[in-house]
Amino acid sequence: MNKVQNYQQLARHFEGISRIVSDWDDTITAKDTIAVIFDVLGKNAEFGFDYFFKLYMDSFNRFQNEVLPGKSYSLRDCLEREIMYQKAIKESEKSSINEAVRLAVFRGIGKSTFENLVNKIPIRTGFENFYSHLCNTNIHFSVLSINWTGLMIAKYFASFKKQPDQILVNEFEFDSNDICTGNVVTDIDIRTGYDKLVLTKELVGNDRAIYVGDSSTDVLSMIYCDKAIIIKGGSASKALCRLGYKVYSINDEISEREAKFVKYLEIDDWNDLLQILKN
């Protein structure tokens, strides 16, 4: 069986989808783009990406080696424990952004400088065609990201016929002249998979929805939605399997009988989802 047959088998079970919620980094983009943000500081910055990445990893490893052992949720082998884990790791996940605020490393950088980073961001194969098609449908589309800023995300979508309904992402604080103060906006704080789940519930409501993502921080939102599309190469498939869910691949031989049971589908690129929705 080839992909074309799978598209046809799956298409009828994707009918009635009215909302798609998508991750940004490594899902719409071909690589994580938080590192790109540090380009605004210049190559000779005293505190660049490497400094913050090391700080983040040190904090993460401390959590894994000192906090996690002995905890009831350490195995992350069921939904309840995964939620507990995601809640517990939040302070560790905030270590690098808290340090960036403490040092005010982004103070003095203009909004347009962040927006122009869009030119450095590689977009995944098939997304442009997928989103152009979506603009001509009634399907709502939202971006939900743990990135540090949404300015380059909004700039990317500005070239399309229709913008996403929402771009929910952390953001730096800017003054009346659009210059970064070095602080972050405090009314949105998306750092973990649990944070994403809370917002996914708000976005989806009673809609029939697809969540698209690649990593373990996307898994709780995937479980909540009617269908989940997993971008190949990330940690999401492994995490879902650990929690006991069956993940299908677009390259599997999916029978007509099986197709209706496919909730978690791993795809090669956005063209696969486009073909399912178009069929």
C-alpha positions as CSV (number, residue, x, y, z in Angstrom):
1,M,0.0,0.0,0.0
2,N,1.3,3.5,-0.8
3,K,0.7,6.9,0.7
4,V,-2.0,7.9,-1.8
5,Q,-4.1,4.9,-0.6
6,N,-3.5,5.9,3.0
7,Y,-4.6,9.5,2.3
8,Q,-7.9,8.2,0.8
9,Q,-8.5,5.8,3.7
10,L,-7.8,8.4,6.4
11,A,-9.6,11.4,4.7
12,R,-13.2,10.4,5.6
13,H,-12.1,10.2,9.3
14,F,-10.7,13.7,9.2
15,E,-14.0,15.2,7.9
16,G,-15.6,17.7,10.2
17,I,-12.3,19.1,11.5
18,S,-12.9,22.8,12.2
19,R,-9.7,23.7,14.1
20,I,-6.0,23.0,13.9
21,V,-3.7,24.0,16.7
22,S,0.0,23.8,15.8
23,D,3.3,24.0,17.6
24,W,5.9,26.3,15.9
25,D,9.5,25.1,16.6
26,D,10.5,21.9,14.8
27,T,6.9,21.6,13.6
28,I,6.3,24.5,11.3
29,T,10.0,25.3,11.3
30,A,12.7,22.9,10.3
31,K,14.7,23.6,13.4
32,D,14.3,25.1,16.9
33,T,14.4,28.9,16.5
34,I,15.0,30.0,20.1
35,A,18.7,30.0,19.3
36,V,18.0,32.4,16.4
37,I,16.7,35.0,18.8
38,F,20.1,35.5,20.2
39,D,21.4,36.7,16.8
40,V,19.9,40.1,17.7
41,L,22.7,40.4,20.4
42,G,25.5,40.1,17.9
43,K,28.4,37.6,17.8
44,N,30.4,39.2,20.6
45,A,27.6,39.3,23.2
46,E,28.9,38.6,26.7
47,F,25.8,36.4,27.3
48,G,24.9,34.6,24.1
49,F,22.9,31.4,23.3
50,D,25.6,29.0,24.6
51,Y,25.5,30.6,28.0
52,F,21.8,30.2,28.3
53,F,21.7,26.8,26.8
54,K,24.3,25.5,29.4
55,L,22.3,27.1,32.2
56,Y,19.1,25.5,30.9
57,M,20.7,22.0,30.6
58,D,22.3,22.3,34.1
59,S,18.9,23.1,35.6
60,F,17.2,20.3,33.6
61,N,19.9,17.8,34.7
62,R,19.5,18.9,38.4
63,F,15.8,18.3,38.1
64,Q,16.3,14.8,36.5
65,N,19.0,13.7,39.0
66,E,18.0,15.4,42.2
67,V,14.3,16.3,42.2
68,L,12.8,13.5,40.1
69,P,14.2,10.3,41.7
70,G,11.7,8.8,44.1
71,K,8.8,10.9,42.9
72,S,5.6,9.0,42.0
73,Y,5.5,10.6,38.6
74,S,9.1,9.8,37.6
75,L,8.2,6.9,35.3
76,R,5.8,9.2,33.2
77,D,4.0,6.0,32.3
78,C,0.3,7.2,32.4
79,L,-1.5,10.4,31.7
80,E,-1.9,11.4,35.3
81,R,1.9,11.0,36.0
82,E,2.8,12.9,32.8
83,I,0.6,15.8,33.9
84,M,2.3,15.8,37.3
85,Y,5.8,15.7,35.7
86,Q,4.9,18.6,33.4
87,K,3.7,20.7,36.3
88,A,6.8,19.9,38.4
89,I,9.3,20.8,35.7
90,K,8.1,24.3,35.1
91,E,10.6,26.1,37.3
92,S,13.4,24.2,35.7
93,E,12.1,25.2,32.2
94,K,12.0,28.8,33.2
95,S,15.6,28.9,34.4
96,S,17.1,30.4,31.2
97,I,14.4,33.0,30.6
98,N,14.6,34.1,34.2
99,E,18.3,34.6,33.8
100,A,17.8,36.6,30.6
101,V,15.4,38.9,32.4
102,R,17.8,39.2,35.4
103,L,20.6,40.2,33.1
104,A,18.3,42.3,30.8
105,V,20.2,41.0,27.8
106,F,17.5,42.0,25.3
107,R,17.1,45.5,26.7
108,G,17.3,48.1,23.9
109,I,16.5,45.8,21.0
110,G,13.7,47.1,18.7
111,K,10.6,45.1,17.7
112,S,11.6,45.2,14.0
113,T,14.9,43.6,14.8
114,F,13.1,40.6,16.2
115,E,10.6,40.5,13.3
116,N,13.4,40.5,10.8
117,L,14.7,37.2,12.2
118,V,12.1,35.6,10.0
119,N,14.6,35.6,7.2
120,K,16.8,33.2,9.1
121,I,14.1,30.6,9.8
122,P,13.8,27.5,7.7
123,I,10.2,26.4,7.2
124,R,9.4,22.7,6.9
125,T,8.7,21.1,3.6
126,G,5.1,21.4,2.5
127,F,3.9,23.9,5.1
128,E,3.6,26.9,2.8
129,N,1.4,24.9,0.4
130,F,-0.6,23.5,3.3
131,Y,-1.3,26.9,4.9
132,S,-2.1,28.5,1.5
133,H,-4.7,25.8,1.0
134,L,-6.0,26.3,4.6
135,C,-6.6,30.0,3.9
136,N,-9.2,29.0,1.4
137,T,-11.1,26.8,3.9
138,N,-13.2,27.5,7.0
139,I,-10.8,25.7,9.2
140,H,-9.5,27.8,12.1
141,F,-5.7,27.7,12.6
142,S,-3.8,28.7,15.8
143,V,-0.1,28.6,16.7
144,L,0.8,27.6,20.3
145,S,4.5,27.9,21.2
146,I,6.9,27.9,24.1
147,N,9.2,30.2,22.1
148,W,10.4,33.4,23.8
149,T,8.7,35.7,21.2
150,G,6.0,35.6,18.6
151,L,7.2,38.6,16.6
152,M,9.0,36.5,13.9
153,I,6.0,34.1,13.9
154,A,3.6,36.9,13.1
155,K,6.0,38.4,10.5
156,Y,6.1,35.0,8.7
157,F,2.3,34.7,8.5
158,A,1.9,38.3,7.4
159,S,2.7,37.3,3.8
160,F,-0.3,35.0,3.6
161,K,-3.9,35.7,2.6
162,K,-5.1,35.0,6.1
163,Q,-3.4,35.2,9.4
164,P,-3.8,32.5,12.2
165,D,-6.8,33.1,14.5
166,Q,-4.3,33.2,17.4
167,I,-0.6,33.1,17.9
168,L,-0.1,32.2,21.6
169,V,3.5,32.5,22.7
170,N,5.6,34.1,25.3
171,E,6.7,37.7,24.6
172,F,9.2,40.3,25.6
173,E,8.0,43.6,27.1
174,F,8.3,46.7,24.9
175,D,8.0,50.4,25.7
176,S,6.0,52.9,23.8
177,N,8.7,53.2,21.2
178,D,8.7,49.5,20.6
179,I,12.0,49.0,22.3
180,C,12.5,46.0,24.5
181,T,12.7,46.7,28.3
182,G,14.6,43.5,29.0
183,N,11.5,42.1,30.8
184,V,8.9,39.7,29.6
185,V,5.1,40.0,29.4
186,T,3.7,38.3,32.5
187,D,0.1,37.6,31.5
188,I,1.2,34.7,29.3
189,D,3.6,32.0,30.5
190,I,3.9,29.0,28.3
191,R,6.8,26.8,29.3
192,T,5.6,23.2,29.6
193,G,3.3,20.7,28.0
194,Y,0.8,21.3,30.8
195,D,0.8,25.0,30.0
196,K,0.0,24.1,26.4
197,L,-2.8,21.7,27.4
198,V,-4.5,24.5,29.4
199,L,-4.5,26.8,26.4
200,T,-5.4,24.0,24.0
201,K,-8.6,23.4,26.0
202,E,-9.4,27.1,25.7
203,L,-8.7,27.2,22.0
204,V,-10.6,24.1,21.0
205,G,-13.7,24.3,23.1
206,N,-16.3,22.0,21.5
207,D,-14.6,22.1,18.1
208,R,-13.4,18.9,16.3
209,A,-9.7,19.6,16.3
210,I,-6.3,18.4,15.2
211,Y,-3.1,19.2,17.2
212,V,0.1,19.2,15.2
213,G,3.5,18.9,17.0
214,D,6.8,17.0,17.3
215,S,7.9,16.8,20.9
216,S,7.0,15.5,24.3
217,T,5.7,19.0,25.3
218,D,3.0,18.6,22.6
219,V,1.8,15.2,23.9
220,L,-0.9,16.3,26.4
221,S,-2.5,18.6,23.8
222,M,-2.4,15.7,21.3
223,I,-4.2,13.4,23.7
224,Y,-6.9,16.1,24.3
225,C,-7.7,16.8,20.6
226,D,-9.7,14.5,18.3
227,K,-6.7,13.8,16.1
228,A,-3.0,14.3,16.5
229,I,-0.4,14.8,13.7
230,I,3.2,14.1,14.7
231,I,6.0,15.5,12.7
232,K,8.6,12.8,12.3
233,G,11.9,13.1,14.1
234,G,10.9,14.5,17.4
235,S,10.2,12.9,20.8
236,A,6.4,12.9,20.7
237,S,5.9,9.4,19.2
238,K,8.1,7.8,21.8
239,A,6.3,9.7,24.6
240,L,2.9,8.6,23.3
241,C,4.0,5.0,23.1
242,R,5.4,5.2,26.6
243,L,1.9,6.3,27.8
244,G,0.3,3.4,26.1
245,Y,-1.1,5.0,22.9
246,K,-0.7,3.5,19.4
247,V,1.1,5.7,16.9
248,Y,0.6,5.0,13.2
249,S,2.9,6.1,10.5
250,I,1.7,7.5,7.2
251,N,4.1,4.9,5.7
252,D,2.3,2.0,7.4
253,E,-0.1,-0.2,5.6
254,I,-3.4,1.2,7.0
255,S,-6.5,-0.8,6.1
256,E,-9.9,0.7,5.7
257,R,-11.0,-0.9,8.9
258,E,-8.0,0.5,10.8
259,A,-8.3,4.0,9.4
260,K,-11.2,4.9,11.7
261,F,-9.1,4.1,14.8
262,V,-6.1,6.2,13.8
263,K,-5.8,9.1,16.2
264,Y,-2.1,9.5,16.4
265,L,-0.5,9.8,13.0
266,E,3.2,10.4,12.3
267,I,3.9,12.1,9.0
268,D,7.0,12.9,6.9
269,D,6.0,16.5,6.2
270,W,3.1,18.9,5.9
271,N,2.2,17.7,2.5
272,D,0.9,14.4,4.0
273,L,-1.7,16.3,6.1
274,L,-2.5,18.5,3.1
275,Q,-3.3,15.5,1.0
276,I,-5.5,13.9,3.7
277,L,-7.5,17.1,4.1
278,K,-7.9,17.6,0.3
279,N,-9.0,14.0,-0.4
